[in-house]
């Protein structure tokens, strides 16, 4: 196969008659998008740690944490219930759950 240069492009807009099929696709959002959405809609500032905790709770994929504590039994703050609920709403908004 080879790559061929083209001069003309065609832009196509497609709107299916039954858009319900889109609900079956999982969405995704960055941590920054989730944090911004929660701040805008709930007025809470949430940390990436809290977002990761809730992602794990939902069984979503979470990247490895490279900022591991130097002390083995270091205390990790737990996400408060009201912030957990706000993050879950953000997940629903972005169709992650």
C-alpha positions as MATLAB code, in Angstrom:
seq = 'XXXXXXXXXXXXXXXXXXXXXXXXXXXXXXXXXXXXXXXXXXXXXXXXXXXXXXXXXXXXXXXXXXXXXXXXXXXXXXXXXXXXXXXXXXXXXXXXX';
ca = [
       0.000    0.000    0.000;
       1.095    3.530   -0.548;
       0.032    6.964    0.584;
      -1.468    9.176   -2.070;
      -1.791   12.939   -1.769;
      -5.283   14.329   -2.387;
      -6.365   17.849   -3.227;
     -10.075   17.623   -2.492;
     -11.852   16.563    0.659;
     -15.508   15.889    1.262;
     -17.056   16.731    4.628;
     -20.089   14.626    5.542;
     -22.478   15.256    8.442;
     -24.469   12.221    9.474;
     -27.342   12.203   11.942;
     -28.880    8.742   12.430;
     -32.638    8.520   12.832;
     -32.308    6.526   16.014;
     -29.533    8.049   18.127;
     -30.222    5.703   21.077;
     -27.417    3.450   19.930;
     -24.934    6.094   21.119;
     -25.846    5.308   24.719;
     -24.062    1.971   24.485;
     -20.677    3.628   23.836;
     -18.534    4.364   26.841;
     -17.099    7.854   27.037;
     -13.940    9.101   28.568;
     -12.627   12.282   30.083;
      -9.307   13.459   31.428;
      -8.782   14.084   35.107;
      -8.635   17.833   34.349;
     -12.005   17.693   32.552;
     -13.609   15.812   35.443;
     -12.171   18.198   38.024;
     -13.308   21.245   36.008;
     -16.824   19.810   35.566;
     -17.168   19.134   39.309;
     -15.919   22.646   40.131;
     -18.312   24.256   37.653;
     -21.413   22.291   38.659;
     -20.843   21.676   42.383;
     -18.295   24.289   43.435;
     -15.990   21.593   44.849;
     -12.307   21.346   44.119;
     -11.453   17.647   43.892;
      -7.999   16.143   43.672;
      -6.748   13.647   41.127;
      -6.386   11.234   44.035;
     -10.133   11.426   44.728;
     -10.962   10.939   41.038;
      -8.674    7.887   40.925;
     -10.257    6.443   44.080;
     -13.734    6.685   42.590;
     -12.542    5.287   39.247;
     -11.160    2.246   41.093;
     -14.413    1.921   43.030;
     -16.300    1.805   39.701;
     -13.869   -0.681   38.176;
     -12.539    1.833   35.648;
      -8.956    1.718   34.440;
      -6.545    3.831   36.468;
      -2.941    4.530   35.534;
      -0.090    3.705   37.872;
       0.700    6.297   40.524;
       4.304    7.413   40.268;
       4.089    9.688   43.332;
       4.104    6.834   45.792;
       4.659    7.696   49.465;
       8.167    7.194   50.820;
       6.746    5.717   54.019;
       5.083    2.313   53.605;
       2.200    3.012   55.986;
       1.594    6.608   54.853;
      -1.951    7.811   55.383;
      -4.034    8.406   52.268;
      -7.043   10.728   52.540;
     -10.386    9.153   51.665;
     -12.779   10.995   49.345;
     -15.707   12.541   51.279;
     -19.200   11.355   50.336;
     -20.348   14.672   48.813;
     -17.282   14.838   46.577;
     -17.706   11.176   45.639;
     -21.276   11.885   44.551;
     -20.125   14.886   42.487;
     -17.409   12.831   40.784;
     -19.923   10.081   40.035;
     -22.195   12.666   38.379;
     -19.238   13.800   36.282;
     -18.631   10.174   35.257;
     -22.275    9.905   34.208;
     -22.067   13.203   32.310;
     -19.007   11.971   30.393;
     -20.673    8.549   29.916;
     -17.929    6.720   31.740;
     -20.380    4.682   33.832;
];
